[in-house]
Amino acid sequence: MYEVLDKYEVAGCCVRIFLDTGGSVGGDYNVAVEGNGWDITRTFYFDEDSEQHMRNFAQKVSTDEEYRKTCSWGTADWSRVSELYENASSKVFKIFEGRGLLGYVVGQKAQKRRYDQTNEILERLCRALYYGLEKAIAKGEDPQLIVNEVMEKAETHALRLGRNTSRSPA
């Protein structure tokens, strides 16, 4: 689902806040800021998707040329975290999806319970991945350590959840 929630101007720049539920786990809200010859879009993940946080970002991108350059170059911390998170979270998702854990047949209560449990675990792992990456980048640590840790946990959970599943639900 895609829906523009708000559209306004800041310092001559067009700002759109929109909902896009087809993205990564936890990343439903986005802000697109367009100026004269440039545009920057940022996804806000999990608890950072407050309206004030999104508006502050739009204001800073619109009015601070140096910050806008770091965003455009992909060197702003949020941009580095987002790129790593998008890649790693899709791999985590595929671990569960590949074992047939992200679907169920309507009316099959055991499958529905497993599906709900899988979604809870997926959300928890992706949240830990995002905030772990954010912390590692802020501290100048190797973010790959966080990715490896979460991937290992995802494999373990998927194996445990999928033990009694021989194929994906129809």
Backbone as ProteinMPNN parsed JSONL, in Angstrom:
{"seq_chain_A": "MYEVLDKYEVAGCCVRIFLDTGGSVGGDYNVAVEGNGWDITRTFYFDEDSEQHMRNFAQKVSTDEEYRKTCSWGTADWSRVSELYENASSKVFKIFEGRGLLGYVVGQKAQKRRYDQTNEILERLCRALYYGLEKAIAKGEDPQLIVNEVMEKAETHALRLGRNTSRSPA", "coords_chain_A": {"N_chain_A": [[0.845, -1.178, 0.0], [0.534, 2.193, -0.789], [0.55, 5.518, 0.145], [0.22, 8.997, 0.154], [0.699, 10.963, 2.899], [1.095, 13.543, 3.759], [1.864, 16.705, 2.332], [3.962, 19.378, 1.746], [5.703, 22.588, 1.787], [9.096, 23.55, 2.395], [11.36, 26.036, 2.765], [11.331, 26.495, -0.039], [11.457, 23.919, -0.997], [9.902, 20.857, -1.931], [8.123, 18.716, 0.134], [7.23, 15.426, 0.87], [5.467, 13.249, 2.869], [5.074, 9.892, 3.216], [3.328, 6.746, 3.3], [4.406, 3.493, 2.895], [3.861, 0.336, 2.669], [5.106, -1.783, 1.492], [7.785, -2.154, 1.857], [10.845, -2.803, 3.659], [10.877, -4.711, 6.758], [9.507, -2.95, 9.414], [9.869, -0.479, 8.231], [7.872, 1.567, 7.255], [7.25, 4.258, 6.893], [8.094, 7.13, 5.029], [10.064, 9.918, 3.903], [10.217, 12.239, 1.401], [12.194, 14.665, -0.027], [12.39, 17.306, -2.206], [14.354, 19.426, -4.101], [15.821, 22.125, -5.967], [16.979, 20.551, -8.553], [17.769, 18.33, -7.079], [16.964, 15.457, -5.038], [16.0, 13.75, -2.103], [15.279, 10.829, -0.405], [14.141, 9.32, 2.494], [13.742, 6.494, 4.534], [11.967, 5.85, 7.472], [12.452, 3.96, 10.304], [10.921, 1.652, 12.556], [10.727, 2.865, 15.807], [11.486, 5.459, 15.185], [9.797, 6.771, 13.549], [8.247, 9.067, 14.146], [6.097, 11.876, 13.681], [7.227, 14.381, 14.226], [9.988, 13.864, 14.165], [10.292, 13.175, 11.475], [9.539, 15.569, 10.247], [11.517, 17.282, 11.24], [13.766, 16.191, 9.976], [13.135, 16.757, 7.277], [13.172, 19.542, 7.355], [15.877, 20.051, 8.021], [17.261, 18.897, 5.82], [16.271, 20.521, 3.814], [17.257, 23.046, 4.451], [19.953, 22.972, 5.204], [22.785, 22.908, 3.567], [25.241, 21.467, 3.672], [24.568, 19.188, 5.198], [22.666, 18.138, 3.485], [24.302, 17.427, 1.333], [25.818, 15.314, 2.504], [23.791, 13.5, 2.849], [22.986, 13.063, 0.185], [25.291, 11.9, -0.852], [25.283, 9.545, 0.489], [26.602, 9.213, 2.855], [25.732, 10.058, 5.311], [24.965, 9.074, 8.636], [22.386, 7.872, 9.009], [21.808, 7.107, 6.405], [23.775, 5.237, 5.777], [23.175, 3.264, 7.677], [20.595, 2.591, 6.822], [21.039, 1.517, 4.228], [22.588, -0.796, 4.816], [20.775, -2.089, 6.512], [18.506, -2.531, 4.842], [19.506, -4.408, 3.009], [20.385, -6.554, 4.705], [18.053, -7.124, 6.243], [16.303, -8.024, 4.301], [17.478, -10.434, 3.666], [17.173, -11.801, 6.088], [14.382, -11.983, 6.135], [14.029, -13.646, 3.891], [15.112, -16.016, 4.825], [13.15, -17.025, 6.583], [10.965, -17.036, 4.85], [11.848, -18.812, 2.882], [11.648, -21.219, 4.173], [9.005, -21.667, 4.25], [7.543, -20.382, 6.229], [6.13, -18.048, 6.317], [3.45, -17.965, 5.654], [0.105, -19.31, 5.598], [-2.619, -21.652, 5.616], [-5.913, -20.651, 5.489], [-7.968, -21.277, 8.218], [-6.472, -23.311, 9.225], [-5.402, -23.767, 12.21], [-2.998, -24.388, 13.6], [-1.02, -23.774, 11.71], [-1.535, -21.05, 11.442], [-0.884, -20.136, 14.019], [1.868, -20.708, 14.03], [2.66, -19.031, 11.945], [2.015, -16.478, 13.042], [3.756, -16.506, 15.232], [6.192, -16.648, 13.877], [6.172, -14.156, 12.561], [6.328, -12.432, 14.766], [8.879, -13.085, 15.754], [10.433, -12.432, 13.52], [9.996, -9.65, 13.383], [11.13, -8.871, 15.843], [13.826, -9.702, 15.501], [14.562, -8.118, 13.276], [14.237, -5.568, 14.331], [16.242, -5.612, 16.317], [18.413, -5.89, 14.618], [18.326, -3.454, 13.148], [18.634, -1.437, 15.178], [21.017, -2.307, 16.274], [22.784, -1.994, 14.107], [22.617, 0.769, 13.828], [23.752, 1.624, 16.244], [26.358, 0.488, 16.041], [27.405, 1.849, 13.791], [27.321, 4.5, 14.704], [29.215, 4.336, 16.71], [31.469, 3.711, 15.31], [32.081, 1.064, 14.882], [32.378, -2.305, 13.526], [29.786, -3.021, 11.465], [29.12, -5.438, 10.32], [29.396, -7.458, 12.146], [27.079, -7.344, 13.679], [25.188, -7.931, 11.716], [25.934, -10.587, 11.079], [25.448, -11.856, 13.54], [22.641, -11.544, 13.855], [21.728, -12.872, 11.565], [22.535, -15.479, 12.12], [20.927, -16.004, 14.36], [18.433, -15.848, 13.116], [18.516, -18.044, 11.363], [18.629, -20.116, 13.258], [16.147, -19.794, 14.624], [14.38, -20.167, 12.45], [14.937, -22.799, 11.716], [14.1, -24.12, 14.042], [11.358, -23.417, 14.126], [10.516, -24.506, 11.718], [10.757, -27.248, 11.89], [8.629, -29.106, 11.94], [7.529, -28.743, 9.515], [7.128, -29.61, 6.269], [6.772, -28.477, 3.796], [5.979, -25.384, 2.114], [2.974, -23.67, 3.018], [0.004, -23.941, 1.043]], "CA_chain_A": [[0.0, 0.0, 0.0], [1.257, 3.463, -0.897], [-0.364, 6.642, 0.354], [0.821, 10.25, 0.586], [0.038, 11.396, 4.125], [1.209, 14.994, 3.875], [2.703, 17.343, 1.327], [4.12, 20.786, 2.103], [6.962, 23.198, 1.351], [10.04, 24.103, 3.369], [12.451, 26.773, 2.113], [11.246, 26.289, -1.477], [11.558, 22.499, -1.319], [8.676, 20.078, -1.791], [8.261, 17.614, 1.082], [6.13, 14.468, 0.913], [5.54, 12.181, 3.859], [4.2, 8.87, 2.684], [3.275, 5.401, 3.849], [4.67, 2.477, 1.882], [3.935, -0.902, 3.445], [5.749, -2.829, 0.711], [9.23, -2.126, 2.051], [11.461, -3.662, 4.674], [10.233, -4.832, 8.066], [9.686, -1.779, 10.275], [10.12, 0.736, 7.465], [6.658, 1.915, 6.521], [7.106, 5.698, 6.68], [9.159, 7.716, 4.227], [10.017, 11.345, 3.626], [10.905, 12.633, 0.176], [12.418, 16.11, -0.096], [12.852, 17.643, -3.548], [14.757, 20.821, -4.293], [16.209, 22.51, -7.319], [17.974, 19.642, -9.112], [18.134, 17.237, -6.166], [15.905, 14.865, -4.221], [16.474, 12.807, -1.088], [14.197, 10.085, 0.24], [14.588, 8.563, 3.66], [12.786, 5.631, 5.221], [12.061, 5.91, 8.929], [12.226, 2.603, 10.795], [10.49, 1.339, 13.918], [10.287, 3.951, 16.696], [11.924, 6.78, 14.743], [8.844, 7.284, 12.566], [7.333, 10.082, 14.68], [5.884, 12.985, 12.753], [8.188, 15.445, 14.524], [11.297, 13.436, 13.667], [10.258, 13.261, 10.021], [9.51, 16.991, 9.88], [12.845, 17.825, 11.533], [14.632, 15.745, 8.893], [12.802, 17.531, 6.08], [13.642, 20.912, 7.602], [17.339, 20.081, 7.956], [17.669, 18.639, 4.433], [15.873, 21.664, 3.002], [17.928, 24.298, 4.822], [21.372, 22.787, 5.54], [23.412, 22.387, 2.347], [26.264, 20.461, 4.01], [23.861, 17.964, 5.571], [22.046, 17.626, 2.264], [25.368, 16.762, 0.573], [26.141, 14.011, 3.115], [22.65, 12.617, 2.548], [23.064, 12.728, -1.244], [26.453, 11.034, -1.063], [25.087, 8.286, 1.206], [27.548, 9.124, 3.972], [25.07, 10.369, 6.589], [24.798, 7.836, 9.411], [21.097, 7.232, 8.735], [21.863, 6.52, 5.073], [24.615, 4.043, 5.871], [22.383, 2.27, 8.41], [19.48, 2.173, 5.972], [21.536, 0.644, 3.159], [22.937, -2.086, 5.417], [19.556, -2.709, 7.041], [17.68, -3.007, 3.722], [20.131, -5.612, 2.479], [20.38, -7.638, 5.694], [16.69, -7.494, 6.66], [15.69, -8.835, 3.242], [18.041, -11.782, 3.817], [16.5, -12.401, 7.246], [13.038, -12.303, 5.662], [14.118, -14.79, 2.972], [15.377, -17.226, 5.61], [11.85, -17.52, 7.042], [10.137, -17.289, 3.675], [12.361, -19.999, 2.217], [11.227, -22.411, 4.906], [7.545, -21.731, 4.218], [7.027, -19.963, 7.537], [5.434, -16.763, 6.225], [2.144, -18.158, 5.054], [-0.715, -20.349, 6.229], [-3.913, -21.928, 5.003], [-7.001, -20.152, 6.334], [-8.674, -22.353, 8.915], [-5.483, -24.202, 9.83], [-5.004, -23.039, 13.419], [-1.582, -24.615, 13.931], [-0.243, -22.983, 10.757], [-1.735, -19.636, 11.782], [-0.072, -19.868, 15.219], [3.27, -20.693, 13.613], [2.808, -17.807, 11.154], [2.045, -15.352, 13.983], [4.999, -16.611, 15.992], [7.269, -16.292, 12.953], [6.151, -12.704, 12.364], [6.835, -11.805, 15.995], [10.327, -13.295, 15.785], [10.987, -11.638, 12.428], [9.962, -8.243, 13.824], [12.106, -8.712, 16.93], [15.166, -9.795, 14.926], [14.809, -6.947, 12.434], [14.393, -4.424, 15.237], [17.582, -5.743, 16.895], [19.335, -5.625, 13.519], [18.336, -2.02, 12.853], [19.234, -0.658, 16.265], [22.409, -2.736, 16.387], [23.523, -1.311, 13.042], [22.645, 2.183, 14.169], [24.726, 1.777, 17.329], [27.687, 0.172, 15.524], [27.856, 2.933, 12.916], [27.565, 5.679, 15.544], [30.446, 4.111, 17.491], [32.569, 3.392, 14.421], [32.367, -0.374, 14.968], [32.091, -3.084, 12.324], [28.373, -3.416, 11.463], [28.956, -6.807, 9.832], [29.266, -8.324, 13.318], [25.643, -7.336, 14.014], [24.509, -8.667, 10.646], [26.235, -12.008, 11.26], [24.759, -12.324, 14.75], [21.199, -11.631, 13.592], [21.517, -13.932, 10.574], [22.665, -16.753, 12.834], [19.707, -16.17, 15.163], [17.321, -16.103, 12.193], [18.648, -19.444, 10.933], [18.27, -20.964, 14.403], [14.689, -19.709, 14.819], [13.698, -20.762, 11.301], [15.079, -24.255, 11.834], [13.241, -24.562, 15.144], [9.956, -23.26, 13.73], [10.212, -25.296, 10.543], [11.009, -28.69, 12.089], [7.445, -29.928, 11.624], [6.975, -28.265, 8.241], [7.836, -30.216, 5.146], [6.652, -27.607, 2.621], [5.267, -24.124, 2.304], [1.514, -23.813, 2.911], [-0.559, -23.54, -0.261]], "C_chain_A": [[0.889, 1.24, 0.0], [0.245, 4.592, -0.746], [0.418, 7.861, 0.822], [0.013, 10.747, 1.78], [0.05, 12.91, 4.284], [2.129, 15.505, 2.781], [2.749, 18.831, 1.669], [5.456, 21.301, 1.605], [7.768, 23.685, 2.538], [11.155, 24.752, 2.562], [12.49, 26.507, 0.602], [11.375, 24.841, -1.925], [10.216, 21.814, -1.095], [8.946, 18.875, -0.888], [7.016, 16.742, 0.997], [6.423, 13.444, 2.003], [4.568, 11.116, 3.378], [4.38, 7.532, 3.388], [3.486, 4.433, 2.695], [4.896, 1.162, 2.61], [4.614, -2.042, 2.688], [7.254, -2.907, 0.898], [9.701, -3.104, 3.11], [10.669, -3.668, 5.974], [10.551, -3.588, 8.886], [9.852, -0.472, 9.547], [8.948, 1.167, 6.626], [6.553, 3.399, 6.163], [8.338, 6.27, 6.008], [8.95, 9.208, 4.091], [10.833, 11.59, 2.372], [10.991, 14.151, 0.162], [13.028, 16.4, -1.462], [13.139, 19.125, -3.633], [15.105, 21.063, -5.739], [17.339, 21.602, -7.809], [18.414, 18.517, -8.183], [16.884, 16.686, -5.494], [16.531, 13.818, -3.303], [15.254, 12.158, -0.459], [14.797, 9.26, 1.365], [13.44, 7.734, 4.203], [13.041, 5.747, 6.71], [11.606, 4.566, 9.487], [11.78, 2.596, 12.254], [10.089, 2.598, 14.683], [10.691, 5.345, 16.234], [10.919, 7.434, 13.794], [7.829, 8.272, 13.146], [7.233, 11.239, 13.682], [6.912, 14.089, 12.979], [9.58, 15.102, 13.994], [11.358, 13.568, 12.146], [10.28, 14.721, 9.556], [10.869, 17.647, 10.143], [13.844, 17.445, 10.437], [14.388, 16.591, 7.646], [13.314, 18.967, 6.2], [15.16, 20.997, 7.424], [17.839, 19.861, 6.531], [17.39, 19.864, 3.568], [16.734, 22.898, 3.249], [19.426, 24.178, 5.076], [22.08, 22.105, 4.362], [24.459, 21.312, 2.636], [25.62, 19.124, 4.387], [23.241, 17.311, 4.341], [23.087, 16.893, 1.404], [25.698, 15.399, 1.173], [25.012, 13.012, 2.862], [22.719, 12.152, 1.097], [24.193, 11.754, -1.526], [26.306, 9.689, -0.36], [26.018, 8.111, 2.391], [26.954, 9.546, 5.313], [24.837, 9.052, 7.323], [23.497, 7.128, 9.075], [21.106, 6.525, 7.382], [22.68, 5.232, 5.073], [23.86, 2.916, 6.581], [21.288, 1.711, 7.513], [19.937, 1.211, 4.881], [21.879, -0.748, 3.698], [21.694, -2.83, 5.89], [18.698, -3.29, 5.918], [18.21, -4.338, 3.196], [19.996, -6.778, 3.46], [18.97, -8.068, 6.08], [15.993, -8.314, 5.572], [16.225, -10.262, 3.285], [17.402, -12.511, 4.988], [15.096, -12.843, 6.834], [13.062, -13.567, 4.802], [14.422, -16.097, 3.701], [14.051, -17.849, 6.047], [10.947, -17.885, 5.869], [10.551, -18.586, 2.983], [11.989, -21.304, 2.906], [9.703, -22.511, 5.002], [6.882, -21.273, 5.497], [6.227, -18.667, 7.485], [4.128, -16.862, 5.442], [1.4, -19.239, 5.806], [-2.008, -20.515, 5.453], [-4.987, -21.471, 5.982], [-7.749, -21.344, 6.927], [-7.739, -23.35, 9.575], [-4.859, -23.49, 11.037], [-3.527, -23.203, 13.762], [-0.682, -23.807, 12.991], [-0.34, -21.495, 11.074], [-0.913, -19.268, 13.008], [1.414, -19.781, 14.856], [3.579, -19.423, 12.812], [2.916, -16.582, 12.069], [3.34, -15.344, 14.784], [6.196, -16.209, 15.119], [7.325, -14.788, 12.748], [6.667, -11.957, 13.586], [8.351, -11.915, 16.067], [11.008, -12.456, 14.711], [11.062, -10.163, 12.811], [11.025, -7.985, 14.887], [13.541, -8.752, 16.394], [15.506, -8.567, 14.074], [14.984, -5.678, 13.264], [15.798, -4.442, 15.85], [18.65, -5.443, 15.833], [19.449, -4.128, 13.266], [19.052, -1.225, 13.94], [20.678, -1.057, 16.522], [23.284, -2.067, 15.336], [23.678, 0.173, 13.354], [23.712, 2.459, 15.231], [26.15, 1.538, 16.826], [28.23, 1.31, 14.663], [28.158, 4.187, 13.732], [28.878, 5.554, 16.318], [31.659, 3.793, 16.615], [32.991, 1.934, 14.471], [31.972, -1.066, 13.668], [30.628, -3.555, 12.351], [28.151, -4.86, 11.017], [28.816, -7.793, 10.993], [27.8, -8.445, 13.743], [24.873, -8.153, 12.979], [24.709, -10.166, 10.84], [25.482, -12.593, 12.45], [23.267, -12.519, 14.499], [20.9, -12.723, 12.567], [21.591, -15.309, 11.229], [21.421, -17.034, 13.678], [18.507, -16.486, 14.27], [17.347, -17.556, 11.717], [18.198, -20.394, 12.042], [16.769, -20.973, 14.621], [13.941, -20.397, 13.678], [13.79, -22.287, 11.336], [14.144, -24.805, 12.906], [11.767, -24.502, 14.738], [9.565, -24.2, 12.592], [10.402, -26.786, 10.695], [9.849, -29.558, 11.653], [6.807, -29.522, 10.313], [7.772, -28.861, 7.109], [7.767, -29.36, 3.894], [5.894, -26.341, 2.99], [3.768, -24.36, 2.181], [1.033, -23.306, 1.547], [-1.306, -22.243, -0.153]], "O_chain_A": [[1.884, 1.301, 0.723], [-0.783, 4.616, -1.421], [1.193, 7.775, 1.775], [-1.2, 10.93, 1.687], [-0.865, 13.49, 4.868], [3.057, 14.815, 2.359], [1.711, 19.467, 1.857], [6.255, 20.539, 1.061], [7.228, 24.16, 3.537], [11.817, 24.087, 1.766], [13.565, 26.316, 0.033], [11.398, 24.569, -3.126], [9.483, 22.161, -0.169], [9.884, 18.112, -1.12], [5.891, 17.241, 1.045], [7.501, 12.851, 2.041], [3.389, 11.392, 3.156], [5.42, 7.237, 3.977], [2.836, 4.533, 1.654], [5.991, 0.901, 3.109], [4.689, -3.159, 3.2], [7.931, -3.642, 0.179], [9.038, -4.097, 3.41], [9.895, -2.753, 6.252], [11.714, -3.214, 9.038], [9.968, 0.57, 10.192], [9.023, 1.136, 5.398], [5.84, 3.757, 5.226], [9.471, 5.945, 6.363], [7.826, 9.706, 4.152], [11.996, 11.197, 2.288], [9.983, 14.84, 0.322], [14.049, 15.821, -1.834], [12.305, 19.966, -3.294], [14.726, 20.296, -6.624], [18.51, 21.848, -7.52], [19.372, 17.812, -8.502], [15.868, 17.374, -5.396], [17.461, 13.105, -3.681], [14.318, 12.836, -0.037], [15.821, 8.596, 1.201], [12.31, 8.21, 4.318], [14.188, 5.742, 7.158], [10.511, 4.094, 9.182], [12.207, 3.42, 13.063], [9.197, 3.325, 14.244], [10.272, 6.329, 16.843], [11.164, 8.53, 13.291], [6.684, 8.317, 12.697], [8.174, 11.527, 12.942], [7.413, 14.672, 12.018], [10.267, 15.96, 13.439], [12.363, 14.02, 11.598], [10.959, 15.061, 8.587], [11.319, 18.477, 9.353], [14.663, 18.265, 10.02], [15.334, 17.085, 7.032], [13.833, 19.527, 5.235], [15.664, 21.901, 6.758], [18.744, 20.563, 6.079], [18.184, 20.203, 2.69], [16.918, 23.713, 2.345], [20.11, 25.198, 5.156], [21.988, 20.89, 4.185], [24.544, 20.333, 1.895], [26.07, 18.064, 3.952], [23.285, 16.092, 4.178], [22.783, 15.856, 0.815], [25.845, 14.424, 0.436], [25.259, 11.819, 2.683], [22.53, 10.968, 0.817], [24.047, 10.867, -2.368], [27.111, 8.785, -0.583], [26.206, 6.997, 2.88], [27.608, 9.406, 6.346], [24.544, 8.033, 6.698], [23.491, 5.913, 8.876], [20.49, 5.471, 7.224], [22.302, 4.251, 4.431], [23.896, 1.764, 6.149], [21.081, 0.498, 7.454], [19.284, 0.196, 4.638], [21.502, -1.757, 3.103], [21.569, -4.04, 5.699], [18.216, -4.417, 6.028], [17.446, -5.276, 2.968], [19.545, -7.861, 3.085], [18.715, -9.263, 6.231], [15.189, -9.195, 5.876], [15.496, -11.203, 2.972], [17.119, -13.706, 4.897], [14.674, -13.954, 7.152], [12.221, -14.451, 4.963], [14.03, -17.169, 3.24], [13.849, -19.054, 5.901], [10.258, -18.905, 5.89], [9.701, -19.365, 2.551], [12.014, -22.368, 2.288], [9.176, -23.338, 5.746], [5.782, -21.719, 5.824], [5.698, -18.23, 8.507], [3.763, -15.967, 4.681], [1.999, -19.999, 6.567], [-2.43, -19.619, 4.722], [-4.977, -21.851, 7.153], [-8.109, -22.287, 6.223], [-8.174, -24.152, 10.401], [-3.914, -22.714, 10.896], [-2.88, -22.241, 14.175], [0.308, -23.223, 13.431], [0.649, -20.767, 10.986], [-0.305, -18.198, 13.042], [2.123, -18.889, 15.32], [4.636, -18.816, 12.984], [3.804, -15.748, 11.891], [3.945, -14.292, 14.988], [7.1, -15.512, 15.579], [8.407, -14.202, 12.759], [7.37, -10.955, 13.451], [9.031, -10.946, 16.403], [12.043, -11.84, 14.963], [12.08, -9.509, 12.586], [11.737, -6.983, 14.826], [14.374, -7.935, 16.786], [16.618, -8.044, 14.151], [15.796, -4.817, 12.925], [16.468, -3.41, 15.898], [19.667, -4.814, 16.127], [20.555, -3.595, 13.181], [19.959, -0.442, 13.658], [21.482, -0.226, 16.945], [24.394, -1.625, 15.634], [24.747, 0.752, 13.163], [24.478, 3.416, 15.12], [27.055, 2.307, 17.151], [29.394, 1.688, 14.798], [29.152, 4.864, 13.474], [29.566, 6.547, 16.551], [32.763, 3.624, 17.132], [34.129, 1.602, 14.14], [31.309, -0.475, 12.816], [30.271, -4.398, 13.174], [27.105, -5.441, 11.304], [28.191, -8.844, 10.843], [27.342, -9.524, 14.119], [24.015, -8.964, 13.327], [23.747, -10.931, 10.772], [24.943, -13.697, 12.371], [22.695, -13.539, 14.885], [19.902, -13.43, 12.702], [20.795, -16.195, 10.919], [20.923, -18.159, 13.708], [17.661, -17.302, 14.633], [16.309, -18.216, 11.676], [17.474, -21.357, 11.79], [16.173, -22.038, 14.785], [12.978, -21.126, 13.916], [12.823, -22.979, 11.02], [13.481, -25.823, 12.706], [11.016, -25.445, 14.988], [8.418, -24.639, 12.51], [10.227, -27.528, 9.728], [10.048, -30.621, 11.065], [5.674, -29.908, 10.023], [8.978, -28.632, 7.008], [8.614, -29.497, 3.011], [5.258, -26.253, 4.04], [3.328, -25.151, 1.346], [1.593, -22.365, 0.985], [-1.844, -21.756, -1.147]]}, "name": "protein", "num_of_chains": 1, "seq": "MYEVLDKYEVAGCCVRIFLDTGGSVGGDYNVAVEGNGWDITRTFYFDEDSEQHMRNFAQKVSTDEEYRKTCSWGTADWSRVSELYENASSKVFKIFEGRGLLGYVVGQKAQKRRYDQTNEILERLCRALYYGLEKAIAKGEDPQLIVNEVMEKAETHALRLGRNTSRSPA"}
